[in-house]
Amino acid sequence: MATPIGNLSDLSPRANEALSSADVWFVEDTRISGKLQTVLGVRKPMRVLNDHTATPQIEKYLDEVRQGARAAVLTDGGSPVVSDPGAILCDLCHDAGILVEGIPGPSAPILALTLSGFFGQRFAFLGFLGRKAGDIRSELVPFAESPITLVLFESQFRLQSLLEAAHSVLGERRYAICREMTKSHEQVYRARLPYVPSESEVPRKGEFTIVIEGRRKK
């Protein structure tokens, strides 16, 4: 199920009910999900399910569900599987004939695409690109002539290198920086490559989702 990416008021009544009635939570980080339990006024056993969870441990989680536990799979924010853990357990449950239900909700890629104002009928979500400029460029090359809008995540510390690499491959395009979405310091900053905003224009703090407009017809 999807959980808030910032503002806890975005948790739906259906998600609230499902979290409260679950027997166990499979979570990315017990500290963050523990805060959510405090807000909801519930106390549920939590099992860690993240990128470091070994497959044998995930299979033990599967056995727990197979034996009748009603489980909720959630991440630190947004939807499981979308640049977050959860896919392996979901896949195993399907193969085992265990019913998998989805409860939709907040999604950083979709919200950023909505806020950008760019054409969103066709878009590609790229998650986090490589750390080095060369890796970033190689991942963007397939979209050099594409009209598809790009949505990706980036660290606050690598914003400039991302924009510079994007310009070298994609050329002059509009982009939007969506920072701290749904939180008190939410910001949507739009500009055109190769311009890189200053620290005063876009503080290098918080969580960043970048939207790059697809190549437009001349």
C-alpha positions in Angstrom: 0.0 0.0 0.0 1.0 3.6 -0.6 1.9 5.8 2.3 2.4 9.6 2.6 5.5 11.1 1.0 5.4 13.9 3.5 2.0 15.1 4.7 0.5 12.4 6.9 -3.0 13.8 6.1 -2.6 12.1 2.7 -3.1 8.7 4.2 -6.5 7.5 2.9 -9.2 6.1 5.2 -8.9 2.7 3.4 -5.1 2.6 4.0 -5.7 3.6 7.6 -8.2 0.7 8.0 -5.9 -1.8 6.3 -2.9 -0.8 8.4 -4.9 -1.0 11.6 -6.3 -4.4 10.8 -3.1 -6.0 9.5 -1.4 -8.7 11.6 2.0 -7.7 10.5 3.7 -4.9 8.6 6.6 -5.5 6.2 8.4 -2.2 6.2 11.5 -0.5 4.7 12.6 1.1 7.9 11.1 0.3 11.3 11.9 3.8 12.7 9.9 5.6 10.0 7.0 3.1 10.0 7.1 3.2 13.8 6.3 6.9 13.7 3.3 6.1 11.5 2.1 3.5 14.0 2.3 6.2 16.7 0.2 8.6 14.6 -2.4 5.9 13.9 -2.4 4.8 17.6 -1.6 1.2 16.7 1.2 -1.2 17.6 1.9 -4.0 15.1 4.8 -6.3 14.7 7.2 -5.1 11.9 9.5 -7.1 9.7 12.2 -5.3 7.7 11.9 -5.7 3.9 14.4 -3.6 2.0 17.2 -3.9 -0.6 19.4 -5.7 1.9 16.9 -8.3 2.9 18.1 -11.7 1.7 15.9 -14.0 -0.4 15.8 -16.7 2.3 14.4 -14.2 4.8 11.8 -13.0 2.3 10.7 -16.7 1.8 10.2 -16.8 5.6 8.0 -13.8 5.3 6.1 -15.7 2.6 5.6 -18.6 5.0 4.2 -16.3 7.6 1.6 -15.0 5.1 0.9 -18.5 3.8 0.0 -19.6 7.4 -2.7 -17.0 7.5 -1.1 -13.6 8.5 -2.8 -10.6 7.0 0.2 -8.5 6.0 0.7 -4.9 4.9 3.6 -4.1 2.7 4.7 -0.5 2.8 7.8 1.7 2.3 9.1 4.9 3.9 6.9 6.9 1.5 5.0 6.3 -1.7 4.2 3.0 -3.3 6.2 -0.2 -2.8 8.1 -1.5 -5.9 8.3 2.0 -7.5 12.0 2.7 -6.8 11.4 0.9 -3.5 11.5 -2.7 -2.2 8.5 -5.1 -2.3 8.6 -6.7 -5.7 10.2 -10.0 -4.7 7.6 -10.7 -1.9 4.7 -9.6 -4.2 6.0 -11.9 -6.9 6.4 -14.9 -4.6 2.9 -14.3 -3.2 1.4 -14.4 -6.7 3.3 -17.6 -7.5 2.1 -19.2 -4.3 -1.6 -18.3 -5.1 -1.8 -15.8 -2.3 -4.2 -12.9 -2.9 -2.4 -9.6 -3.4 -4.5 -6.4 -3.0 -3.3 -2.9 -3.7 -4.3 0.2 -1.9 -3.2 3.3 -4.0 -2.2 6.6 -2.7 0.6 9.2 -2.7 3.3 8.8 -5.5 6.2 11.2 -5.9 6.7 10.6 -9.6 3.0 11.1 -10.5 2.7 14.2 -8.3 5.9 15.7 -9.8 4.6 15.1 -13.3 1.3 16.7 -12.3 3.0 19.8 -10.8 5.4 20.2 -13.7 2.8 21.3 -16.2 4.5 19.2 -18.9 2.8 16.8 -21.3 2.2 13.6 -19.2 0.3 11.2 -21.5 3.5 9.4 -22.2 6.4 9.5 -19.7 9.2 7.3 -18.4 10.2 7.0 -14.8 13.9 6.4 -14.5 14.3 6.4 -10.7 17.9 7.3 -9.6 20.4 7.4 -12.4 24.1 6.6 -12.1 26.3 8.6 -9.8 28.9 9.5 -12.5 28.3 12.0 -15.3 29.2 9.3 -17.9 26.7 6.9 -16.5 24.0 9.6 -16.4 24.6 10.4 -20.1 24.5 6.8 -21.2 21.1 6.3 -19.5 19.7 9.4 -21.1 20.9 8.7 -24.6 17.9 6.5 -25.6 15.7 9.6 -25.0 17.7 12.2 -26.9 15.1 12.4 -29.7 12.1 11.2 -27.7 8.9 13.2 -27.0 8.5 11.2 -23.8 8.6 13.2 -20.6 11.2 12.0 -18.1 10.7 11.7 -14.3 13.6 10.8 -12.0 14.9 11.1 -8.5 18.2 12.8 -7.5 20.2 13.6 -4.4 20.3 17.2 -3.3 24.1 17.0 -3.7 24.1 15.9 -7.3 21.5 18.2 -8.8 24.0 20.3 -10.8 25.9 17.4 -12.3 22.5 15.8 -13.3 21.3 19.0 -15.1 24.7 19.4 -16.8 24.8 15.8 -18.0 21.1 16.1 -19.1 21.8 19.2 -21.2 24.8 17.5 -22.9 22.5 14.7 -24.1 19.1 16.1 -24.4 19.9 19.7 -25.4 17.8 22.7 -24.4 14.6 21.5 -22.7 12.3 22.7 -20.0 12.6 21.0 -16.7 11.0 21.2 -13.3 12.5 20.6 -9.9 9.9 19.4 -7.4 11.3 19.7 -3.9 9.9 18.5 -0.6 6.5 17.7 -2.1 3.5 17.8 0.3 5.8 19.2 3.0 5.8 22.7 4.5 8.7 23.8 2.2 7.3 22.4 -1.0 8.8 24.1 -4.1 8.3 23.7 -7.8 11.0 25.4 -9.8 10.9 25.5 -13.6 13.6 26.5 -16.0 15.3 25.5 -19.2 18.5 23.5 -19.7 21.4 24.3 -19.4 20.5 26.8 -16.7 21.3 25.5 -13.2 19.5 27.3 -10.3 21.5 28.8 -7.5 21.3 27.8 -3.9 19.1 30.8 -3.2 16.7 29.8 -6.0 16.6 26.1 -5.0 18.0 25.3 -1.6 20.0 22.1 -1.7 17.8 20.5 1.1 15.2 17.9 1.1 14.0 15.3 -1.4 14.1 16.1 -5.1 12.1 14.7 -8.0 13.1 16.1 -11.5 10.8 16.2 -14.5 12.4 16.8 -17.9 10.1 17.7 -20.8 10.2 15.5 -23.9 11.6 16.8 -27.2 8.9 19.1 -28.7 8.2 19.3 -32.4 9.5 22.4 -34.1 
